[in-house]
Amino acid sequence: MHAAPGVHEYAVALARAALPTGGRVLEVGAGCGALALRLGDAGFDVVPTDLFPPHEWIHRLDLDHPEWTEQTRGPFDLVVSVETLEHVENPRQVLRSIRALLRPGDTLVVSTPNVTHPHSLLKTVLRGAPVFFGPKHYYEPGHITMLPDWMLTEHVRQAGFDRIEVRRAGSMEYSGLRRRVHRVELAVLRALGLRQRADDGEGVCTFVTAVAA
């Protein structure tokens, strides 16, 4: 999994806020394990999982058809799923499965591309798809499910969570001329009053934190 700049750092900050003294964390959709290593360095006991784990220390887990093992069954103090739900066919089922691993009062941190970000909305007008989505992204890296803020929030609520909070973090990974053009675009959007408030970076990813009811 390759996340936008600042996304993993913000996920760790949210985990620390939820569990200031540490705890047992399940990462759903660990990819190469970069976030799991960050969480481990932050003092958490991390169980990383992925559909195609590239390392032996990452456990295999199919989010669309989860089969829990002794290591992944829980309970956990926190479940983190960063930039993963857009890859699955049934995010509602995934969230329900995650809820089953948590005790009342335990925490969920989940994120997905922010398709309502002004940069994404401009891309939708110009090419018919928001940032991180479209025919190319459908197959690689497999972004098949768009989740605007309101939909992700309702999915989380219906899965059995409350005390839901929405935040935005992460920045586009542009460089050179493309980066300079992007900065001009953001300045124009800000001048037009279309710049969306971000909690960290440009806010190109939506984070939802919630507590198991």
C-alpha positions in Angstrom: 0.0 0.0 0.0 1.4 3.4 -1.0 -0.2 6.2 1.0 -0.2 9.9 0.3 2.4 12.0 2.1 1.5 12.6 5.7 -1.2 10.0 5.9 0.7 7.4 8.0 2.1 10.1 10.3 -1.5 11.3 10.9 -2.8 7.8 11.5 -0.1 7.3 14.2 -1.1 10.6 15.8 -4.7 9.5 15.9 -3.7 6.1 17.4 -1.7 7.9 20.1 -4.6 10.2 20.9 -6.9 7.1 21.3 -4.5 5.0 23.3 -1.9 7.3 25.0 -0.5 4.5 27.0 -0.3 2.0 24.1 -2.4 -1.1 23.5 -3.1 -4.0 21.0 -3.7 -2.8 17.5 -5.0 -4.7 14.4 -4.0 -3.1 11.1 -6.4 -4.1 8.3 -4.8 -3.6 4.9 -1.1 -3.3 5.9 0.4 -3.4 2.5 4.2 -3.5 2.7 4.0 -2.9 6.5 5.2 0.7 6.6 2.4 1.9 8.9 2.7 -1.2 11.1 6.4 -0.4 11.7 5.5 3.2 12.6 2.9 2.0 15.0 5.3 -0.5 16.5 7.9 2.3 16.9 5.2 4.3 18.7 4.9 1.6 21.3 1.8 -0.3 20.1 1.5 -4.1 20.0 0.6 -4.4 16.3 -1.0 -7.3 14.4 -0.7 -6.4 10.6 -2.9 -8.1 8.0 -3.2 -7.9 4.2 -4.8 -9.9 1.4 -1.4 -10.5 -0.2 1.1 -10.1 2.6 4.6 -9.5 1.3 6.3 -10.5 4.5 6.0 -13.5 6.8 5.2 -11.2 9.8 2.1 -9.8 8.1 -0.9 -12.1 8.4 -3.1 -12.9 5.4 -6.7 -11.6 5.6 -9.3 -11.3 2.8 -11.5 -8.4 3.8 -14.4 -9.4 1.5 -14.4 -12.9 3.0 -12.6 -12.6 6.4 -11.5 -15.8 8.1 -10.1 -14.9 11.5 -7.1 -16.8 13.0 -5.9 -17.0 16.6 -3.6 -14.0 15.9 -6.3 -11.9 14.2 -9.4 -12.8 16.2 -9.0 -10.2 18.9 -10.0 -8.6 21.0 -8.1 -5.4 20.1 -8.0 -2.0 21.7 -7.9 -0.3 18.3 -8.3 -1.3 14.7 -6.6 0.8 12.0 -7.5 0.6 8.3 -5.8 3.3 6.3 -6.5 3.7 2.6 -8.0 0.2 2.3 -11.8 0.4 2.1 -11.6 1.8 -1.5 -10.1 -1.6 -2.5 -12.9 -3.8 -1.2 -16.3 -4.8 -2.8 -18.3 -4.5 0.4 -17.0 -1.9 2.9 -20.1 -2.2 5.0 -19.4 -5.9 5.6 -15.7 -5.2 6.4 -16.7 -2.6 9.0 -19.2 -5.0 10.6 -16.4 -7.6 10.8 -14.1 -5.1 12.4 -16.7 -4.1 14.9 -17.0 -7.8 16.0 -13.3 -7.7 17.0 -13.8 -4.7 19.3 -15.3 -4.4 22.8 -17.6 -1.5 23.6 -15.5 1.6 24.1 -12.7 0.4 21.8 -11.6 2.6 18.8 -11.6 2.5 15.0 -9.4 4.6 12.8 -10.2 4.4 9.1 -9.3 6.5 6.1 -10.0 6.7 2.3 -9.4 9.2 -0.5 -11.2 12.4 0.0 -13.4 12.5 -3.1 -15.0 15.8 -2.0 -11.7 17.7 -1.8 -11.8 20.6 -4.3 -8.8 19.2 -6.2 -10.8 16.0 -6.6 -14.0 17.8 -7.6 -12.0 19.7 -10.3 -10.5 16.4 -11.6 -14.1 15.0 -11.7 -15.2 18.0 -13.8 -12.2 17.8 -16.1 -11.8 14.0 -16.6 -14.9 12.4 -15.0 -13.3 10.9 -12.0 -11.8 12.3 -8.7 -8.2 11.9 -7.7 -7.1 8.3 -7.1 -10.0 7.0 -9.1 -10.8 6.3 -12.8 -10.1 3.6 -15.3 -6.4 3.4 -14.6 -6.8 3.3 -10.8 -9.6 0.8 -11.1 -7.1 -2.0 -12.0 -4.0 -0.7 -10.4 -3.9 -0.1 -7.4 -7.5 -1.4 -7.5 -9.6 1.5 -6.3 -13.1 0.2 -6.9 -15.2 1.9 -4.2 -15.7 5.6 -3.7 -16.7 6.7 -0.3 -17.6 10.4 0.2 -17.5 11.6 3.8 -21.2 11.3 4.5 -21.3 7.7 3.1 -18.3 6.5 5.1 -19.7 8.1 8.2 -23.0 6.3 7.8 -21.3 3.0 7.0 -19.4 3.3 10.2 -22.5 4.2 12.2 -24.5 1.3 10.8 -21.7 -1.1 11.6 -22.2 -0.3 15.3 -20.0 2.7 16.1 -20.8 6.1 17.7 -18.8 9.2 18.7 -17.9 9.5 15.1 -15.5 12.3 14.1 -14.3 13.2 10.5 -10.9 14.7 9.8 -8.9 15.4 6.7 -5.1 14.9 6.2 -2.5 14.0 3.6 -1.1 15.8 0.6 -0.6 15.1 -3.1 2.7 13.6 -4.1 3.5 16.0 -6.9 7.0 17.3 -7.8 8.6 19.7 -10.2 6.3 21.6 -12.6 3.3 19.5 -11.6 3.8 20.6 -8.0 4.0 24.2 -8.9 0.8 24.0 -11.0 -0.9 22.3 -8.1 0.1 25.1 -5.7 -1.4 27.7 -8.1 -4.6 25.6 -8.4 -4.9 25.5 -4.6 -4.3 29.2 -4.3 -7.1 29.9 -6.9 -9.5 27.5 -5.1 -8.7 29.3 -1.8 -9.4 32.7 -3.4 -12.7 31.4 -4.7 -13.6 30.2 -1.2 -13.5 26.5 -2.3 -10.5 25.4 -0.3 -11.6 22.6 2.1 -10.4 22.8 5.7 -7.7 20.3 6.5 -6.6 19.0 9.9 -3.1 18.2 8.5 -1.5 18.8 5.1 -3.9 19.4 2.1 -6.6 17.1 3.4 -6.7 14.8 0.3 -7.7 11.8 2.5 -10.7 11.5 4.8 -10.1 10.0 8.3 -13.0 8.8 10.5 -12.5 7.9 14.1 -15.2 6.1 16.0 -15.9 4.2 19.2 -17.5 0.8 19.3 -21.0 1.1 20.8 
